[in-house]
Amino acid sequence: MKHVERNFAGRTLKLEAGRLAKQAAGSCLVQFGETVVLAAVTVSDNVSTLPFFPLTVEYREKSYAAGKIPGGFLKREGRPSDEEILAARVTDRSVRPLFPEGFKNEVQVFIYVLSADQENDADVLGVTAASAALQMSKVPWNGPIAAVRVGRVEGAWILNPTFQQLEFSDVDLTVSGSRDSIVMVEGGALELSEAEIVKGLEVAHKGIRELIDAADELVADMRQPKMEWTKIEPPAELVARVKQLAEPRISEALNLPEKSERAQALGALKATIQEQLAAEFPDNGKDVAAVIEDIEYRTMREQVLSRGERVDGRALDTAGLGHARHGERRAAHRLDRRGAGDHEVVHAALQLPVVLDGRSAADPRHVAARGGARGARRACAPGTAAAVRAVPLHHPHRLGHPGVERVLVDGHRVRRLAGAVRRRRAGEGRLCRDCHGPDQGR
């Protein structure tokens, strides 16, 4: 077991290896403040038959990390949340480009949050832990990398800001990179200039170098010999024959003006070449298709880099002709359609009826109130501008009693009344009064 401790961004950073997940190909424990992350890497000894590199990155935050028990009807935690999926993608985008081209052995990177102190986010720690685990494993990987989050409060740049500091920050950037370059950037800002963003990237890269130095110290004596692997390539005779038949015609097909025509031409070319070479290479149909796709990729790339032209003939700084049409009224109140080239976007806008009187609406199925029915009459008195939008009714007790909900109307939190507001039967009124208050069963 090996342990490295540093001071990073004003807090204690600890890296540890060799104590947990000993059966994994590589594992690393990272602690920042009181947030602890474990990353474990495993690799298959068999080459996958899939046409892509089978890398799986999983990031999980369990309730026990915050000292909580899942509540409600379900006591078990199910599929990853949106935040966990996005955190896994940050790690995936950072480590995937650094695997050698042609490596097809299945690799799994699992990141578990063991402790969350409610101050330091664990997603960037997962990238650093995954990098250290890959470094010390037998997996061929061109690391190391690390990741940091950058914020700015009152003009001062902050590395790995806490959740409280991020509430006052005008920028939130997640940056991962190696010692010499930046690999991935994700985030947003409140109208910062390009120079300010560049400054934030420089601050992030400086922090990344510090993390890599700490990880290198941890991994120095724990590296395993890298596994032997061989890139699977089609026979040289097949590659030469496919290039001879395809290269002169792929460039012509790629430069057709219409996207549908390009797709049809490339598909017909692939089918023709596979048919021509079926007798000569009867067991290499998939290899023929793979070589054609590689030629297509390299031809397109060479055209962009050497001649500065895209596949439809446009220059790199030329935008496609756009078109727009608005005012198409259907069930939606407003439909706008915009497009450029073969890409189109449809915008739909809806507006619910507005309550002009607390006791009536354009649609009798809708009602709204601020602070109860009395509040609705006060807020939307006849002859005044409507301040509350209508909301649809439903029966609260049929849906397990979620009848009174919080909504935001004109900057105020109000309660949305349930279906019993328009029902005058004593039974339902008494039920709502008992559950929601004396003025709710009218």
Buried (B, 14 or more C-beta within 10 A) or exposed (E): EBEBEBEBBEBEBBBBBBEBBEEBBBBBBBBBBEBBBBBBBBBEEEBBEEEEBBBEBBBBBBEBBEEEEEEEEEEEEEEBEEEBEBBBBBBBBBBBEBBEEEBBBBBBBBBBBBBBBEBBBBBBBBBBBBBBBBBBBBBBBEBBBBBBBBBBBEEEBBBBBBEEBBEEBBBBBBBBBBBEEBBBBBBEBEEBEEEBBEBBBEBBBEBBBBBBBBBBEBBEEBEEEEBEBEEEEBEEEBBEBBBEBBBEBBBEBBBBEEEEEBEEBBEEBBEEBBEEBEEEBEEBEEBBBBBBEBBBEEBBEEBEEEEEBBBBEBEEEEEEEEEEEEEEEEEBEBBBBBBEBEEEEEEEEEEBBBBBBBBEBEEEEBBBBBBBBEBBBBBBEEEEEBBBBBBEBBEBBEEEEEBBEEBEBEEEEBBBBBBBBBBEEEEBBEBBBEBBEEBBBB
